[in-house]
Amino acid sequence: MRKILALLGNVFLSGSLSAQTTITPPERPLVLMHITVIDATGAPSRPDMTVKGNRIAAVGRTGRVRVPPDAQVIHAGGKFLIPGL
């Protein structure tokens, strides 16, 4: 009888554990403002740019790129970004 109860307990536990789902909160978009972008093509560096997205979604002059209200904003003046490395 104990073996049957233990077996049923294991089946119940494994079934209830597999029914659980992990919910991860959505990531806040990342925005780097006032950063100098070096695109590694030989073109001149582009100062005072805003870069949006954990994967680059937009690059433009600071003030011209729309920043989402829930974004994690990092003021990166004096810093450099070289995409793709």
Buried (B, 14 or more C-beta within 10 A) or exposed (E): EEEEEEEEEEEEEEEEEEEEEEEEEEEEBBBBBBBBBBBEEEEEEBBEBBBBBEEBEBBBEBEEBEBEEEBEBEEBEEEEBEEEE
